[in-house]
Amino acid sequence: MKIFGPLYDQAIRWSRHRRAPALLTGLSFLEGFIFPVPPEIMLAPMSLAQPKRALWFATLSLVGSVAGAFVGYLLGHYAFAALHPVIEWLGWSDKIDEQVAQLRQVVAHSPWQAFWLLVLVGFTPIPLKIFTWASGVVGVPMLPFLLSMVVGRGKRVYLVAGAIRLGGARAEAALHRWIEPLGWVASLLLVGLVGWVIWRAKVG
């Protein structure tokens, strides 16, 4: 089943819009707490079209992602119970409950272990919403949470923008070609890394 490829194609169309920078910022913001589309698939073609502005586009995406993650945290912390029927309807309930249980174990051991876990999450193409909501429910300390979003997402967006600025159309074509397998590989790696962090928290 292809997921990342079709979304990439749609993002290319969005990237040609005259308000593309604002759309990128808005997409990054929404992806932090509700929307399932990774913003880098819009960032890549925008960076290719205007290489000199690639790092600026990455900055806009990072600002939007961190703001969206903050909203997701607040929703999880203050409104999770009230919004639970909606969350169940969206099919997020089991995933959020699972991440809440894992994060609670990690935070109980050390808030900064939660920081590294969330940095790993921020670096993958998996939408942030499950983890930002779960962080709010658990009450991950705000400083480690926000820093993890800046570091994890910052590495990701600047890597994409920098690669395309240096590699041009060839880098963008490679990203398009490999977006599907890379997305799934990164997802599998995340599962393994989360398991390792939880195991370390239990035996530490």
C-alpha positions as CSV (number, residue, x, y, z in Angstrom):
1,M,0.0,0.0,0.0
2,K,1.5,3.3,-1.1
3,I,1.0,6.3,1.3
4,F,4.0,8.6,1.1
5,G,4.2,8.7,-2.7
6,P,0.7,10.0,-3.4
7,L,1.0,12.6,-0.6
8,Y,4.3,13.7,-2.2
9,D,2.6,14.2,-5.5
10,Q,-0.1,16.3,-3.9
11,A,2.4,18.4,-2.0
12,I,4.2,19.2,-5.3
13,R,1.0,20.8,-6.5
14,W,0.6,22.7,-3.3
15,S,4.2,23.9,-3.5
16,R,3.4,25.8,-6.8
17,H,0.8,27.9,-5.1
18,R,1.6,31.6,-4.9
19,R,1.1,31.4,-1.1
20,A,3.3,28.3,-0.8
21,P,5.4,29.6,2.2
22,A,2.3,30.3,4.2
23,L,0.8,26.9,3.2
24,L,4.0,25.1,4.2
25,T,3.9,26.9,7.6
26,G,0.3,26.0,8.1
27,L,0.8,22.4,7.0
28,S,3.7,22.0,9.4
29,F,1.6,23.5,12.2
30,L,-1.4,21.3,11.6
31,E,0.8,18.2,11.3
32,G,2.0,18.8,14.9
33,F,-1.4,17.9,16.4
34,I,-3.9,16.7,13.8
35,F,-2.9,16.5,10.1
36,P,-1.3,13.3,8.7
37,V,0.8,14.9,5.9
38,P,4.6,15.2,6.6
39,P,5.5,18.8,5.6
40,E,8.9,17.8,4.1
41,I,7.1,16.5,1.0
42,M,6.1,20.1,0.4
43,L,9.4,21.6,1.5
44,A,11.4,19.6,-1.0
45,P,9.9,20.9,-4.2
46,M,9.7,24.4,-2.9
47,S,13.4,24.2,-2.1
48,L,14.1,22.9,-5.6
49,A,12.2,25.7,-7.2
50,Q,14.0,28.4,-5.1
51,P,17.3,27.0,-3.8
52,K,18.5,30.3,-2.3
53,R,15.4,30.3,-0.1
54,A,15.6,26.6,0.9
55,L,16.9,27.3,4.4
56,W,14.2,30.0,5.0
57,F,11.5,27.5,3.9
58,A,13.0,25.0,6.4
59,T,12.9,27.6,9.1
60,L,9.2,28.3,8.4
61,S,8.4,24.6,8.5
62,L,10.3,24.2,11.8
63,V,8.5,27.2,13.4
64,G,5.1,25.7,12.3
65,S,6.0,22.2,13.5
66,V,7.1,23.4,17.0
67,A,4.0,25.6,17.4
68,G,1.8,22.7,16.3
69,A,3.5,20.3,18.7
70,F,2.9,22.8,21.5
71,V,-0.8,22.9,20.7
72,G,-0.9,19.1,20.6
73,Y,0.8,19.0,24.0
74,L,-1.8,21.4,25.5
75,L,-4.7,19.5,24.0
76,G,-3.3,16.3,25.5
77,H,-2.7,17.9,28.9
78,Y,-5.9,19.9,29.3
79,A,-8.5,18.5,26.9
80,F,-7.8,14.8,26.4
81,A,-10.7,13.6,28.5
82,A,-13.2,16.0,27.0
83,L,-12.1,15.1,23.4
84,H,-11.8,11.4,24.0
85,P,-15.0,10.5,22.1
86,V,-13.6,12.4,19.0
87,I,-10.2,10.7,19.4
88,E,-11.9,7.3,19.5
89,W,-13.9,8.2,16.4
90,L,-10.7,9.2,14.6
91,G,-9.1,5.9,15.6
92,W,-6.3,7.4,17.6
93,S,-7.3,6.2,21.0
94,D,-5.3,2.9,21.2
95,K,-2.2,4.5,19.7
96,I,-2.3,7.4,22.1
97,D,-2.9,5.1,25.1
98,E,0.1,2.9,24.0
99,Q,2.4,5.9,23.7
100,V,1.1,7.3,27.1
101,A,2.1,4.1,28.8
102,Q,5.5,4.1,27.2
103,L,6.2,7.7,27.9
104,R,5.0,7.4,31.5
105,Q,7.6,4.7,32.1
106,V,10.4,6.8,30.4
107,V,9.5,10.0,32.2
108,A,9.4,8.2,35.6
109,H,13.0,7.1,35.0
110,S,14.2,10.5,33.6
111,P,12.6,13.4,31.8
112,W,15.7,13.7,29.6
113,Q,15.2,10.1,28.4
114,A,11.9,11.3,27.1
115,F,13.8,14.1,25.4
116,W,15.9,11.7,23.4
117,L,12.9,9.5,22.5
118,L,11.0,12.5,21.2
119,V,14.1,13.7,19.3
120,L,14.0,10.4,17.5
121,V,10.3,10.8,16.8
122,G,10.8,14.3,15.4
123,F,13.4,13.0,13.0
124,T,11.2,10.4,11.3
125,P,8.5,11.0,8.7
126,I,5.8,9.7,11.1
127,P,3.2,12.4,11.9
128,L,3.8,14.0,15.3
129,K,0.3,14.2,16.6
130,I,0.2,10.9,18.5
131,F,3.4,11.7,20.4
132,T,2.6,15.4,21.1
133,W,-0.8,14.4,22.6
134,A,0.7,11.6,24.6
135,S,3.4,14.0,25.9
136,G,0.7,16.3,27.2
137,V,-1.3,13.5,28.8
138,V,1.8,12.2,30.6
139,G,3.1,15.7,31.5
140,V,6.5,15.5,29.9
141,P,8.3,18.6,31.3
142,M,7.9,21.5,28.9
143,L,11.6,22.3,28.4
144,P,12.7,18.8,27.3
145,F,9.6,18.5,25.2
146,L,10.1,21.8,23.2
147,L,13.8,21.2,22.9
148,S,13.2,17.7,21.5
149,M,10.8,19.2,18.9
150,V,13.4,21.8,17.9
151,V,16.3,19.4,17.6
152,G,14.4,16.5,16.0
153,R,12.4,18.5,13.5
154,G,15.2,21.0,12.9
155,K,17.6,18.2,11.8
156,R,15.0,16.8,9.5
157,V,13.9,20.0,7.7
158,Y,17.4,21.5,7.4
159,L,18.7,18.2,6.1
160,V,16.0,18.1,3.4
161,A,16.5,21.7,2.4
162,G,20.3,21.5,2.5
163,A,20.4,18.4,0.5
164,I,18.3,19.9,-2.3
165,R,20.1,23.2,-2.2
166,L,23.4,21.3,-2.8
167,G,22.1,18.5,-5.0
168,G,19.4,20.3,-7.0
169,A,17.1,18.3,-9.2
170,R,19.0,15.1,-8.8
171,A,18.5,15.2,-5.0
172,E,14.8,16.0,-5.4
173,A,14.4,13.1,-7.9
174,A,16.1,10.7,-5.5
175,L,13.8,11.9,-2.7
176,H,10.8,11.3,-4.9
177,R,12.0,7.9,-6.0
178,W,12.9,6.7,-2.5
179,I,10.2,8.5,-0.4
180,E,8.0,5.3,-0.1
181,P,10.7,2.8,1.1
182,L,12.5,5.5,3.2
183,G,9.2,6.3,4.9
184,W,8.5,2.7,5.9
185,V,12.1,2.0,6.8
186,A,12.2,5.0,9.1
187,S,8.9,3.9,10.6
188,L,10.4,0.4,11.4
189,L,13.5,2.0,12.8
190,L,11.4,4.1,15.1
191,V,9.6,1.1,16.5
192,G,12.9,-0.6,17.2
193,L,14.4,2.6,18.8
194,V,11.3,3.1,21.0
195,G,11.6,-0.5,22.2
196,W,15.2,0.0,23.0
197,V,14.6,3.2,25.0
198,I,11.8,1.5,27.0
199,W,14.0,-1.5,27.7
200,R,16.8,0.7,28.9
201,A,14.4,2.5,31.2
202,K,13.2,-0.7,32.7
203,V,16.7,-2.2,33.3
204,G,18.4,1.0,34.2
